[in-house]
Amino acid sequence: MGRTYIVEETVGQYLSNINLEGKSFVSGLLIGQCSSQKDYVILATRTPPKEEQNENLKPPKAKLDTLDEEWATEHASQVSRMLPGGLVVLGIFIITTLELADDFQNALRRLIFSVEKSMNRKRLWSVSEEEVSERVILHICSSTKKLSCRTYDVRDPKSSSRPADWKYQNRVSTSWLSLECTIHVNIHIPLSATSVSYTLEKNTKSGLTRWAKQIDNGVYLINGQVKGEDCDLLEGQLLNSDHRSTATVQICSGSVNLRGDVKCRAYIHSNRPKVKDAVQAVKRDILNTVADRCEILFEDLLLNEIPEKKNYELPQRVFVPLPGSAVMLCDYKFGDESAEEIRDHFSEMLDREIQIEDLEIAEEVNTACMTSSLKSEVSLTDTGDEQPEQPNKTTLGMKIQQNIGAIAALTLAVLAAGISFHYFSD
């Protein structure tokens, strides 16, 4: 039996209101959350039109076999940055004037694997074998309104399609758990003396990969004790843990420091979430938002040809509410970018009208920055091996908000950084 997709009714209204306007098709992304039994779709957004190099030249009429895979994949990459922890690109939709043809189905299959490959290339974390690896392709015929919903296992390049159920439901995401935290980041990244050919960007990504292992191997505590990952988030037995870490000495030609207070946010559906669901969503948001900020910074340096200097400001995180939902999406802004620019980018990527007053700037200016230093020094680098000594820990407070529920406190102790969070009733 195939997967079931529980879909917010507003997504159905959005799809039915899309006008082909003389085109053969319109495509876009489906956003939501996976679970072991079913997936939840809370947002659909069409791929924005690609700007023509010459506005006086009208583009040829689109054909079903001319889906721009590169452009659609880039849109998915941009949108993925706007998704807080717990949310992913679940698949793609296509609205056509014709029934789905075999050659077009092949193009869609290539696209969904291309999108997943692009997502995997940027991640600091690895997908586990237990996680859902099926992604959906939804086809809608504009004339008959007939739906075709099929999934592919993106972990298997040779996988064939499987039928899936597409069910609309009202208020799918109105009661999701909201997990919020502020993490003080202080990541020291050595610039290897033996790898001088590495760019600052490559060194930074390599350092973040080591840091990601610390976050991933963290010990998660509830009221000072470990809680079983398969327990319900609101209850369960407590266990003991004795995880330790150590460090090695590395000779460097310099170093990069990433430091500052970073706002993190994640969401999980309220249908009996497990401890591991909450922990995973938060961990991935921490990793994603730090990695995305660095990637955006390097893109900005390259695009604007900014001269090399020792201190760079990382972009701030900006949130915007998803109408009719408890979920908020995010984007990033540099200090000199206007609210209008951020609003326009939200609107273009999400195909929604966004009001400036809805923008929530999460952090103060200059709270997150990158500092580079080219000089000989010895740096300590965490290896994650088990040893009797444990490094000092800093703290991170996290709130989990729920429309209904009890009050409790959770603490996430990471090897080189301690993270705490709690949830409470609104």
N, C-alpha and C positions, 0 to 999 in steps of 0.2 A: 504494500500500500504506500502511496506517495505521501509527501508532506502536506500539511495543512497551513494555509496562510490566513491569519486573522487580520483583516484589513480595516483601517479606520474609514468610516463612511465618507468623510471629507475627501479622502483619496479618490474614491469612486466618482464623486462630484467633480473633482479637478480633472480627472481623465475624460469624463463625458463632455466637459466644456472645452476641451482642446479642439480648435478648428484647424483643419489641414491647410486652409487658405490656398488651395490649388496645388499643394505639394502631394507627392505620392505617399509620404509617411512622415511621422513625427516620432522621435525616440527620446528616451530619458531614463532616469534612475529611480529605483525603488529603495527607500531607506527604512530601516527598522532594527529589530533585534531577534536573534536566534534563541531558541530553547530546544531542549531535547525532543519535545513532543510536537511543537508547532512554532511557526515564526510570526512575528507581529510587524505589520507594515503601517507606519504612521505618516509617511511622507512620500510623495512622488514629485519629481522636478524634471522638466524636459531639458534636453541639451540646448543651450543657447545657439543661435545662428552664428556661423563663422563669418567674420568680417571679410569682405572681398577686397582684394588689393586695389581694384579699380572700381569705384562706385558706379561709373558710367557703363560698365559691362555687366549685363544681367547674367546671373549664374544660370547654367542649363537646368532644365527641369530635373528634379531629383528622380533617380530610379531606385528600385528596390535593391539593386546590387551595387549601389554606390554609397553605402553607409560609410561615413568617414570614421574609421576605427580609431585613428590617432586622436582626432578631435574629441570624440566621445570618451575615450580613455582619459584624456587630459581633464575633461570636465569632472569625471569621477574622482580623479586625483585631487582636484581643487575642493570638491564637496566633502571628501573624506576628512580634510583638515577642519571642517566645520562641524564635525560630529563629536560630541563628548563621549566619554567612556560608556560602553554598553551598546552604542549604536554603530551600525555598519551599513555598507552598500549591499543590500540583499540580492540585487539583480537589476534587470533592465526591463523597460516596457517599450512596446512599439505599437503605434496606431497607423493602420494602412487603409487604403481604399480597396484593397484586394484581400482575398484569403491568403494565408501564409503559404508561400511557395518554397519548394525544397532548396533552391539556391539562396534565397534570403534567409532561410533557417540556418544555413551554414555560416552566413555572415554574422548572424546574431550569436551563434555558438562561438565563433572566433572572438567576438567582442567581449563576451562574458568571461572568457578565459584571459583575455588581454587585460581587462579591468582588474581581475584578481591578481594577476602577475604584477601589475603596477602597484597594487596595495602591498603585496608581500615584500617588494623590493625596498620599501620605505620603512617598514616596521622594525622596531628595536626588540620586539617580542616574537615568539614562535607560536604557531597554532598547534595545539595539542591534538593527539589522535582521537580524543573523545569529543572534540568540538564538531559541530555541524559544518559540513563542507559543501552542502548543496546550495546552489544559487539559481534564482528563478528567472525565466523569460516569460513575460506576459504579452500576448498579442491580442489586440482588439481590432476588429473590423469596423471601420467608421460607419458603414452603411447598415450592416446587420446588427452591430453591437455585440457580436458573438465573441466570447472570451476563449482563449487557449492558454493554459497555464502549464508550463513544463519546467523541470529542474535538471541541472547537470551537476555532477560531482566534480568540482573544480580541482580536487586533489588528484583526479585521475584523468589525464589528457585523452584517454581513449573511451571515456564514459559516454554512454548513450543517454538520451533524454528519458525522463520519467514523468508521467502525468501527476499533477498536484491539484489540490482543492483550493479555491479562491473564495473566501467567505467575508462578506462585509459585516461590520459590527459597529455600533455606535459607541463613542467615547472610549476607544481602545486605550488611549494613553493618558487619561485624565487622573488616574490614581497611582501612577508609577512612583517608586521610591526615588527620591533625589538625594544623591550623595555629594556633599560639598566639602572641600578642604582647602587650606592654604599651606603650601609646602615651602619651607626655606631651603633653596637649592644652593649648594656650595660644592661644585664639582671641579676637581683639579685634574686637568688632562695634560700629561707630559707629552712634549714633542720629541719623539725618539731621535736620538743622536745618530742612529744607524739607518734611519729612513728619511734622509733630508729631502728626497724627491717628493715626499708626501706633501700635499697642499694642506693649508690650514683647515679646509673643509673636511678632507679625508681624515686628518688627525682628530678633529673634533668628533666625527662620526664614530671613529674607532674607540675614543674615550667614552662616548655615550653608550656604546655597546657593552663596555665593561661595567659601567654604572647600572645599565639595565639589568644585568645579572644580579646585582645587589638587590635591586628592587624586587625582582622576580623571586629571589631566594629568601625573601623576608619571612620573619616569623610573625604571625598575626595573633594578637592577644585580645581577649574580651575581659574587661575588668581585671587585667593583669594576668590572665591565664589564656591558654590556647583553646580555641573552640574547633570542634571537628568540622572539616570543610563540607561534609555532606549533611550537616545539621541544618534545620531551618534557621533563617537569620534571626528570628525572634526567640529561639529556644535551642536546647541541645546540651550535650555533655561537654565538660571541659577536660582537656588533656594536658600533659606536661611536654615541654620541649627543651632541648639543650643545644640549639644550633649556635655555632661559633664561626668566626671568620679571622683571616690573617692578612698580611700584606707582604709584598716583595719590594726590593730596592731596584730602581731602574735609573740608568744614567741618561740624562736628557739634554737636548740643545736649547730647551726653553719650555714654556708651558702655556696652557690656556685655562683660565678660570671662568666658569659659568656660575653666577651667583645672583641671588635675589629671591623675593617672595613671589611664588607662582600660584595662581588660583586654578584649582582643579575641580571638575564636576563630572558626575557620571549618573546614569539612570538605569534602573532595572524594573522589569514588569512586576506587578504586585501579586502574581499568582504563585504564592508559596516560594519565594526566592530562597536559594540556599546561601550559606555563608560564602562558599567558593564563588558564587555569581557576583556578590557584592565586592569581594576582594579583587576578583579578576577585572571587573569594570573600572575600579578605582586605579589599580596598578596600570592598566593600559592607558587611562587618561593621563596619568602622571607622565608616562613614557612618551605618549603621542604629543602632548602639548609642549614638552621641552624639545623634542626632536623637530617638531614643526616650526617652532620659533627659530631654531638654528638654521633650518633649511630656508625659511623665508628671509632671514638676514643675509645668507650667502647669495640668494637670488637677487636681493635688492642691491648688494654690493656689485654684482656682475652687471645687472641691468643699468644701473645709474653710474657705473664706473667711479665709485667712491674711492678716493685715495686711501691707501693702507694707513691705519692708525692703531693705537694700543687699546682703545676702549670703544666698544660698540654697545648701543642700547638694543636689547632684544624687544620685539614688538609686544604690546600689551594684548591681553585677551579681552574680547568684547562679546557679550552674550545678547541674544535676542529671543523672545518667546515664540514658540510655535503656537499660532492661534488655536484656541480650544483645547490646549494640551498642557500637561504639567511639565513638559519637556522644553528645554531651551537649547538652541544651537549656538555656535560660536564662530568668531572670525578674529583676525589679528590686525592691529594698527600700530604704526610708528607714531612717535610724538608729533610729527609735522603733518600727519594725515588728518583731513577734516572728517567730521561726522557724516557729511554728505557723501564723501567718497566711500566710506564703510557701508553706508546704507545702500548705495548703488551696487556695490559688490555683492552684498547679501541678496538684493533683488535680482541681479543677473544670474547668480549661481542657483538660487532656490526658486526662481520664477514666482516670486511673491512680492506684494507691495509691503515695504517695511517703513515704519515711521521712525524719524530720528529720536523721538521721545521714548521709543521702546528699546533703544540701545542701552545696554548696561555695561559700562566700562569696569572690568573686574579689578584692575590694579592701578596703582598710582604710577605716574611717569617715573622712569629711572629706577624702578624696583627690580628689574631683571637686566643684567648686562653681561657682556663677554669682555674679558681682559686678556690680552696676549702679551707674553714676555719672552724674548729671545735671548736667553743667557744660560750658561752652564749651571746645572743644579741637580740635586738628587731628589727624586720624587717617590712617594709611597703609592703603590697601586694595589688595590684589593684583589685577591685571587679567589676568594670564596671558599678556600679550604677550611676544614674544621680544625680549630686549635683551641686550647683552653682560654686564651686571652680574647677579650671582646672590646672593640673600639668604642670610643665615646659616641653618644647618640644625641641628635637634635630632635626637635618635636614638630609635629604637624597636626593641626586640629582639623577634623572632618565632621561635617554634619550630614546625617541622612534624614531627609524630610519625607514624611508620609502623611497623607490626608487622614488616615485612621491608623492607630497602632499604639504600642506601648513605648515607654522610654527606657533606654539602656545605654551603656557606654562600651565602645570597642577601642582597642589599641592595636595599631599595626607597628611592630618593631622591625625595622629594616636593618641590615647589617651595619651600614655606616650612617643610617638616618632612621630615627624613630617616627612613626606615623600614627596618630590617634584619630579616631572618628567616632561619632555617636549619631543616633537617629532619634527623632522626637516627633510628637504629634503636632500638626498645625493647629 
